[in-house]
Amino acid sequence: MEDFKDSKTALVADVDCTAGGKDLCDKNGVRGYPTIKHGSPDALEDYNGARDYDGMKAFADENLGPSCSPANLTLCDEEKKAVIEKFMTMSAGKIDAKVRKAEKDIQKLEDDFEKYQKELQEKYQGEETKKEAAVKAIKDDGLGMMKAVSAFRKNDGKKEL
């Protein structure tokens, strides 16, 4: 944050999602901590890069500041300009509906994945419990003593030291 404190085009900030920043975090889809977001304040994206100072500083130097957006079309390639122009021709209501649908679709994907993950965890725990019980039964059935007898025989019936 110190490196960008005087920047007129980039902001690096820390938000406490458990206190005064909760609404901001909810609005931007922060679900776990720490979460790092970047991009336009109106459309923040998840940061998935390096978490050390050098990696984050390099990313910030290359990516923070003015970027392609409706307010900065000159920074867009032709493909992104075409997408922006397509959305600019839509009514506010249509765009809002598309945003809501996309966010709902993402939420469904996340919910489905979370459900799958929970089911997988339960299955894993069940299989682990079965395995541990089976291993215990094998050991309780004399595995240790069989190993001792085998070692005793290999030593020609002499005591182990």
Contact map, one row per residue, 1 for C-alpha under 8 A:
11111000001110000000000000000000000000000000000000000000000000000000000000000000000000000000000000000000000000000000000000000000000000000000000000000000000000000
11111000000000000000000000000000000000000000000000000000000000000000000000000000000000000000000000000000000000000000000000000000000000000000000000000000000000000
11111100000000000000000000000000000000000000000000000000000000000000000000000000000000000000000000000000000000000000000000000000000000000000000000000000000000000
11111110011100000000000000000000000000000000000000000000000000000000000000000000000000000000000000000000000000000000000000000000000000000000000000000000000000000
11111110001100000000000000000000000000000000000000000000000000000000000000000000000000000000000000000000000000000000000000000000000000000000000000000000000000000
00111111000000000000000000000000000000000000000000000000000000000000000000000000000000000000000000000000000000000000000000000000000000000000000000000000000000000
00011111111000000000000000000000000000000000000000000000000000000000000000000000000000000000000000000000000000000000000000000000000000000000000000000000000000000
00000111110000000000000000000000000000000000000000000000000000000000000000000000000000000000000000000000000000000000000000000000000000000000000000000000000000000
00000011111000000000000000000000000000000000000000000000000000011100000000000000000000000000000000000000000000000000000000000000000000000000000000000000000000000
00010011111100000000000000000000000000000000000000000000000000011100000000000000000000000000000000000000000000000000000000000000000000000000000000000000000000000
10011010111110000000000000000000000000000000000000000000000000010000000000000000000000000000000000000000000000000000000000000000000000000000000000000000000000000
10011000011111000000000000000000000000000000000000000000000000000000000000000000000000000000000000000000000000000000000000000000000000000000000000000000000000000
10000000001111100000000000000000000000000000000000000000000000000000000000000000000000000000000000000000000000000000000000000000000000000000000000000000000000000
00000000000111110000000000000000000000000000000000000000000000000000000000000000000000000000000000000000000000000000000000000000000000000000000000000000000000000
00000000000011111000100010000000000000000000000000000000000000000000000000000000000000000000000000000000000000000000000000000000000000000000000000000000000000000
00000000000001111111110000000000000000000000000000000000000000000000000000000000000000000000000000000000000000000000000000000000000000000000000000000000000000000
00000000000000111111111110000000000000000000000000000000000000000000000000000000000000000000000000000000000000000000000000000000000000000000000000000000000000000
00000000000000011111110000000000000000000000000000000000000000000000000000000000000000000000000000000000000000000000000000000000000000000000000000000000000000000
00000000000000011111110000000000000000000000000000000000000000000000000000000000000000000000000000000000000000000000000000000000000000000000000000000000000000000
00000000000000011111111000000000000000000000000000000000000000000000000000000000000000000000000000000000000000000000000000000000000000000000000000000000000000000
00000000000000111111111110000000000000000000000000000000000000000000000000000000000000000000000000000000000000000000000000000000000000000000000000000000000000000
00000000000000011111111111000000000000000000000000000000000000000000000000000000000000000000000000000000000000000000000000000000000000000000000000000000000000000
00000000000000001001111111100000000000000000000000000000000000000000000000000000000000000000000000000000000000000000000000000000000000000000000000000000000000000
00000000000000001000111111110000000000000000000000000000000000000000000000000000000000000000000000000000000000000000000000000000000000000000000000000000000000000
00000000000000101000111111111110000000000000000000000000000000000000000000000000000000000000000000000000000000000000000000000000000000000000000000000000000000000
00000000000000000000011111111110000000000000000000000000000000000000000000000000000000000000000000000000000000000000000000000000000000000000000000000000000000000
00000000000000000000001111111100000000000000000000000000000000000000000000000000000000000000000000000000000000000000000000000000000000000000000000000000000000000
00000000000000000000000111111100000000000001000000000000000000000000000000000000000000000000000000000000000000000000000000000000000000000000000000000000000000000
00000000000000000000000011111110000000000000000000000000000000000000000000000000000000000000000000000000000000000000000000000000000000000000000000000000000000000
00000000000000000000000011111111101000000000000000000000000000000000000000000000000000000000000000000000000000000000000000000000000000000000000000000000000000000
00000000000000000000000011001111101000000000000000000000000000000000000000000000000000000000000000000000000000000000000000000000000000000000000000000000000000000
00000000000000000000000000000111111000000000000000000000000000000000000000000000000000000000000000000000000000000000000000000000000000000000000000000000000000000
00000000000000000000000000000111111000000000000000000000000000000000000000000000000000000000000000000000000000000000000000000000000000000000000000000000000000000
00000000000000000000000000000001111100000000000000000000000000000000000000000000000000000000000000000000000000000000000000000000000000000000000000000000000000000
00000000000000000000000000000111111110000000011000000000000000000000000000000000000000000000000000000000000000000000000000000000000000000000000000000000000000000
00000000000000000000000000000000011111000000011100000000000000000000000000000000000000000000000000000000000000000000000000000000000000000000000000000000000000000
00000000000000000000000000000000001111100001111000000000000000000000000000000000000000000000000000000000000000000000000000000000000000000000000000000000000000000
00000000000000000000000000000000000111111001111000000000000000010000000000000000000000000000000000000000000000000000000000000000000000000000000000000000000000000
00000000000000000000000000000000000011111011100000000000000000010010000000000000000000000000000000000000000000000000000000000000000000000000000000000000000000000
00000000000000000000000000000000000001111111000000000000000000000010100000000000000000000000000000000000000000000000000000000000000000000000000000000000000000000
00000000000000000000000000000000000001111111000000000000000000000000000000000000000000000000000000000000000000000000000000000000000000000000000000000000000000000
00000000000000000000000000000000000000011111000000000000000000000000000000000000000000000000000000000000000000000000000000000000000000000000000000000000000000000
00000000000000000000000000000000000000111111100000000000000000000000000000000000000000000000000000000000000000000000000000000000000000000000000000000000000000000
00000000000000000000000000010000000011111111110000000000000000000000000000000000000000000000000000000000000000000000000000000000000000000000000000000000000000000
00000000000000000000000000000000000011100011111000000000000000000000000000000000000000000000000000000000000000000000000000000000000000000000000000000000000000000
00000000000000000000000000000000001111000001111100000000000000000000000000000000000000000000000000000000000000000000000000000000000000000000000000000000000000000
00000000000000000000000000000000001111000000111110000000000000000000000000000000000000000000000000000000000000000000000000000000000000000000000000000000000000000
00000000000000000000000000000000000100000000011111000000000000000000000000000000000000000000000000000000000000000000000000000000000000000000000000000000000000000
00000000000000000000000000000000000000000000001111100011001000000000000000000000000000000000000000000000000000000000000000000000000000000000000000000000000000000
00000000000000000000000000000000000000000000000111110011000000000000000000000000000000000000000000000000000000000000000000000000000000000000000000000000000000000
00000000000000000000000000000000000000000000000011111011000000000000000000000000000000000000000000000000000000000000000000000000000000000000000000000000000000000
00000000000000000000000000000000000000000000000001111111000000000000000000000000000000000000000000000000000000000000000000000000000000000000000000000000000000000
00000000000000000000000000000000000000000000000000111111100000000000000000000000000000000000000000000000000000000000000000000000000000000000000000000000000000000
00000000000000000000000000000000000000000000000000011111110000000000000000000000000000000000000000000000000000000000000000000000000000000000000000000000000000000
00000000000000000000000000000000000000000000000011111111111000000000000000000000000000000000000000000000000000000000000000000000000000000000000000000000000000000
00000000000000000000000000000000000000000000000011111111111100000000000000000000000000000000000000000000000000000000000000000000000000000000000000000000000000000
00000000000000000000000000000000000000000000000000001111111110000000000000000000000000000000000000000000000000000000000000000000000000000000000000000000000000000
00000000000000000000000000000000000000000000000000000111111111000000000000000000000000000000000000000000000000000000000000000000000000000000000000000000000000000
00000000000000000000000000000000000000000000000010000011111111110000000000000000000000000000000000000000000000000000000000000000000000000000000000000000000000000
00000000000000000000000000000000000000000000000000000001111111110000000000000000000000000000000000000000000000000000000000000000000000000000000000000000000000000
00000000000000000000000000000000000000000000000000000000111111110000000000000000000000000000000000000000000000000000000000000000000000000000000000000000000000000
00000000000000000000000000000000000000000000000000000000011111110000000000000000000000000000000000000000000000000000000000000000000000000000000000000000000000000
00000000000000000000000000000000000000000000000000000000001111111010000000000000000000000000000000000000000000000000000000000000000000000000000000000000000000000
00000000111000000000000000000000000001100000000000000000001111111110000000000000000000000000000000000000000000000000000000000000000000000000000000000000000000000
00000000110000000000000000000000000000000000000000000000000000111110000000000000000000000000000000000000000000000000000000000000000000000000000000000000000000000
00000000110000000000000000000000000000000000000000000000000000011111000100100000000000000000000000000000000000000000000000000000000000000000000000000000000000000
00000000000000000000000000000000000000110000000000000000000000111111100100110000000000000000000000000000000000000000000000000000000000000000000000000000000000000
00000000000000000000000000000000000000000000000000000000000000000111111111110001000000000000000000000000000000000000000000000000000000000000000000000000000000000
00000000000000000000000000000000000000010000000000000000000000000011111110110000000100000000000000000000000000000000000000000000000000000000000000000000000000000
00000000000000000000000000000000000000000000000000000000000000000001111110000000000100000000000000000000000000000000000000000000000000000000000000000000000000000
00000000000000000000000000000000000000000000000000000000000000000001111110000000000000000000000000000000000000000000000000000000000000000000000000000000000000000
00000000000000000000000000000000000000000000000000000000000000000111111111110000000000000000000000000000000000000000000000000000000000000000000000000000000000000
00000000000000000000000000000000000000000000000000000000000000000001111111110000100000000000000000000000000000000000000000000000000000000000000000000000000000000
00000000000000000000000000000000000000000000000000000000000000000001000111110000000000000000000000000000000000000000000000000000000000000000000000000000000000000
00000000000000000000000000000000000000000000000000000000000000000111100111111000000000000000000000000000000000000000000000000000000000000000000000000000000000000
00000000000000000000000000000000000000000000000000000000000000000011100111111111100000000000000000000000000000000000000000000000000000000000000000000000000000000
00000000000000000000000000000000000000000000000000000000000000000000000000111111100000000000000000000000000000000000000000000000000000000000000000000000000000000
00000000000000000000000000000000000000000000000000000000000000000000000000011111110000000000000000000000000000000000000000000000000000000000000000000000000000000
00000000000000000000000000000000000000000000000000000000000000000000000000011111111000000000000000000000000000000000000000000000000000000000000000000000000000000
00000000000000000000000000000000000000000000000000000000000000000001000000011111111100000000000000000000000000000000000000000000000000000000000000000000000000000
00000000000000000000000000000000000000000000000000000000000000000000000010011111111110000000000000000000000000000000000000000000000000000000000000000000000000000
00000000000000000000000000000000000000000000000000000000000000000000000000000111111111000000000000000000000000000000000000000000000000000000000000000000000000000
00000000000000000000000000000000000000000000000000000000000000000000000000000011111111100000000000000000000000000000000000000000000000000000000000000000000000000
00000000000000000000000000000000000000000000000000000000000000000000110000000001111111110000000000000000000000000000000000000000000000000000000000000000000000000
00000000000000000000000000000000000000000000000000000000000000000000000000000000111111111000000000000000000000000000000000000000000000000000000000000000000000000
00000000000000000000000000000000000000000000000000000000000000000000000000000000011111111100000000000000000000000000000000000000000000000000000000000000000000000
00000000000000000000000000000000000000000000000000000000000000000000000000000000001111111100001000000000000000000000000000000000000000000000000000000000000000000
00000000000000000000000000000000000000000000000000000000000000000000000000000000000111111110000000000000000000000000000000000000000000000000000000000000000000000
00000000000000000000000000000000000000000000000000000000000000000000000000000000000011111110000000000000000000000000000000000000000000000000000000000000000000000
00000000000000000000000000000000000000000000000000000000000000000000000000000000000001111111011000000000000000000000000000000000000000000000000000000000000000000
00000000000000000000000000000000000000000000000000000000000000000000000000000000000000011111111000000000000000000000000000000000000000000000000000000000000000000
00000000000000000000000000000000000000000000000000000000000000000000000000000000000000000111111100000000000000000000000000000000000000000000000000000000000000000
00000000000000000000000000000000000000000000000000000000000000000000000000000000000000000011111110000000000000000000000000000000000000000000000000000000000000000
00000000000000000000000000000000000000000000000000000000000000000000000000000000000000000111111111000000000000000000000000000000000000000000000000000000000000000
00000000000000000000000000000000000000000000000000000000000000000000000000000000000000100111111111100000000000000000000000000000000000000000000000000000000000000
00000000000000000000000000000000000000000000000000000000000000000000000000000000000000000001111111110000000000000000000000000000000000000000000000000000000000000
00000000000000000000000000000000000000000000000000000000000000000000000000000000000000000000111111111000000000000000000000000000000000000000000000000000000000000
00000000000000000000000000000000000000000000000000000000000000000000000000000000000000000000011111111100000000000000000000000000000000000000000000000000000000000
00000000000000000000000000000000000000000000000000000000000000000000000000000000000000000000001111111110000000000000000000000000000000000000000000000000000000000
00000000000000000000000000000000000000000000000000000000000000000000000000000000000000000000000111111111000000000000000000000000000000000000000000000000000000000
00000000000000000000000000000000000000000000000000000000000000000000000000000000000000000000000011111111100000000000000000000000000000000000000000000000000000000
00000000000000000000000000000000000000000000000000000000000000000000000000000000000000000000000001111111110000000000000000000000000000000000000000000000000000000
00000000000000000000000000000000000000000000000000000000000000000000000000000000000000000000000000111111111000000000000000000000000000000000000000000000000000000
00000000000000000000000000000000000000000000000000000000000000000000000000000000000000000000000000011111111100000000000000000000000000000000000000000000000000000
00000000000000000000000000000000000000000000000000000000000000000000000000000000000000000000000000001111111110000000000000000000000000000000000000000000000000000
00000000000000000000000000000000000000000000000000000000000000000000000000000000000000000000000000000111111111000000000000000000000000000000000000000000000000000
00000000000000000000000000000000000000000000000000000000000000000000000000000000000000000000000000000011111111100000000000000000000000000000000000000000000000000
00000000000000000000000000000000000000000000000000000000000000000000000000000000000000000000000000000001111111110000000000000000000000000000000000000000000000000
00000000000000000000000000000000000000000000000000000000000000000000000000000000000000000000000000000000111111111000000000000000000000000000000000000000000000000
00000000000000000000000000000000000000000000000000000000000000000000000000000000000000000000000000000000011111111100000000000000000000000000000000000000000000000
00000000000000000000000000000000000000000000000000000000000000000000000000000000000000000000000000000000001111111110000000000000000000000000000000000000000000000
00000000000000000000000000000000000000000000000000000000000000000000000000000000000000000000000000000000000111111111000000000000000000000000000000000000000000000
00000000000000000000000000000000000000000000000000000000000000000000000000000000000000000000000000000000000011111111100000000000000000000000000000000000000000000
00000000000000000000000000000000000000000000000000000000000000000000000000000000000000000000000000000000000001111111110000000000000000000000000000000000000000000
00000000000000000000000000000000000000000000000000000000000000000000000000000000000000000000000000000000000000111111111000000000000000000000000000000000000000000
00000000000000000000000000000000000000000000000000000000000000000000000000000000000000000000000000000000000000011111111100000000000000000000000000000000000000000
00000000000000000000000000000000000000000000000000000000000000000000000000000000000000000000000000000000000000001111111110000000000000000000000000000000000000000
00000000000000000000000000000000000000000000000000000000000000000000000000000000000000000000000000000000000000000111111111000000000000000000000000000000000000000
00000000000000000000000000000000000000000000000000000000000000000000000000000000000000000000000000000000000000000011111111100000000000000000000000000000000000000
00000000000000000000000000000000000000000000000000000000000000000000000000000000000000000000000000000000000000000001111111110000000000000000000000000000000000000
00000000000000000000000000000000000000000000000000000000000000000000000000000000000000000000000000000000000000000000111111111000000000000000000000000000000000000
00000000000000000000000000000000000000000000000000000000000000000000000000000000000000000000000000000000000000000000011111111100000000000000000000000000000000000
00000000000000000000000000000000000000000000000000000000000000000000000000000000000000000000000000000000000000000000001111111110000000000000000000000000000000000
00000000000000000000000000000000000000000000000000000000000000000000000000000000000000000000000000000000000000000000000111111111000000000000000000000000000000000
00000000000000000000000000000000000000000000000000000000000000000000000000000000000000000000000000000000000000000000000011111111100000000000000000000000000000000
00000000000000000000000000000000000000000000000000000000000000000000000000000000000000000000000000000000000000000000000001111111110000000000000000000000000000000
00000000000000000000000000000000000000000000000000000000000000000000000000000000000000000000000000000000000000000000000000111111111000000000000000000000000000000
00000000000000000000000000000000000000000000000000000000000000000000000000000000000000000000000000000000000000000000000000011111111100000000000000000000000000000
00000000000000000000000000000000000000000000000000000000000000000000000000000000000000000000000000000000000000000000000000001111111110000000000000000000000000000
00000000000000000000000000000000000000000000000000000000000000000000000000000000000000000000000000000000000000000000000000000111111111000000000000000000000000000
00000000000000000000000000000000000000000000000000000000000000000000000000000000000000000000000000000000000000000000000000000011111111100000000000000000000000000
00000000000000000000000000000000000000000000000000000000000000000000000000000000000000000000000000000000000000000000000000000001111111110000000000000000000000000
00000000000000000000000000000000000000000000000000000000000000000000000000000000000000000000000000000000000000000000000000000000111111111000000000000000000000000
00000000000000000000000000000000000000000000000000000000000000000000000000000000000000000000000000000000000000000000000000000000011111111100000000000000000000000
00000000000000000000000000000000000000000000000000000000000000000000000000000000000000000000000000000000000000000000000000000000001111111110000000000000000000000
00000000000000000000000000000000000000000000000000000000000000000000000000000000000000000000000000000000000000000000000000000000000111111111000000000000000000000
00000000000000000000000000000000000000000000000000000000000000000000000000000000000000000000000000000000000000000000000000000000000011111111100000000000000000000
00000000000000000000000000000000000000000000000000000000000000000000000000000000000000000000000000000000000000000000000000000000000001111111111000000000000000000
00000000000000000000000000000000000000000000000000000000000000000000000000000000000000000000000000000000000000000000000000000000000000111111111100000000000000000
00000000000000000000000000000000000000000000000000000000000000000000000000000000000000000000000000000000000000000000000000000000000000011111111000000000000000000
00000000000000000000000000000000000000000000000000000000000000000000000000000000000000000000000000000000000000000000000000000000000000001111111000000000000000000
00000000000000000000000000000000000000000000000000000000000000000000000000000000000000000000000000000000000000000000000000000000000000000111111111000000000000000
00000000000000000000000000000000000000000000000000000000000000000000000000000000000000000000000000000000000000000000000000000000000000000111111111100000000000000
00000000000000000000000000000000000000000000000000000000000000000000000000000000000000000000000000000000000000000000000000000000000000000010011111110000000000000
00000000000000000000000000000000000000000000000000000000000000000000000000000000000000000000000000000000000000000000000000000000000000000000011111111000000000000
00000000000000000000000000000000000000000000000000000000000000000000000000000000000000000000000000000000000000000000000000000000000000000000011111111100000000000
00000000000000000000000000000000000000000000000000000000000000000000000000000000000000000000000000000000000000000000000000000000000000000000001111111110000000000
00000000000000000000000000000000000000000000000000000000000000000000000000000000000000000000000000000000000000000000000000000000000000000000000111111111000000000
00000000000000000000000000000000000000000000000000000000000000000000000000000000000000000000000000000000000000000000000000000000000000000000000011111111100000000
00000000000000000000000000000000000000000000000000000000000000000000000000000000000000000000000000000000000000000000000000000000000000000000000001111111110000000
00000000000000000000000000000000000000000000000000000000000000000000000000000000000000000000000000000000000000000000000000000000000000000000000000111111111000000
00000000000000000000000000000000000000000000000000000000000000000000000000000000000000000000000000000000000000000000000000000000000000000000000000011111111111110
00000000000000000000000000000000000000000000000000000000000000000000000000000000000000000000000000000000000000000000000000000000000000000000000000001111111111000
00000000000000000000000000000000000000000000000000000000000000000000000000000000000000000000000000000000000000000000000000000000000000000000000000000111111110000
00000000000000000000000000000000000000000000000000000000000000000000000000000000000000000000000000000000000000000000000000000000000000000000000000000011111111110
00000000000000000000000000000000000000000000000000000000000000000000000000000000000000000000000000000000000000000000000000000000000000000000000000000001111111000
00000000000000000000000000000000000000000000000000000000000000000000000000000000000000000000000000000000000000000000000000000000000000000000000000000001111111100
00000000000000000000000000000000000000000000000000000000000000000000000000000000000000000000000000000000000000000000000000000000000000000000000000000001101111110
00000000000000000000000000000000000000000000000000000000000000000000000000000000000000000000000000000000000000000000000000000000000000000000000000000001001011111
00000000000000000000000000000000000000000000000000000000000000000000000000000000000000000000000000000000000000000000000000000000000000000000000000000001001001111
00000000000000000000000000000000000000000000000000000000000000000000000000000000000000000000000000000000000000000000000000000000000000000000000000000000000000111
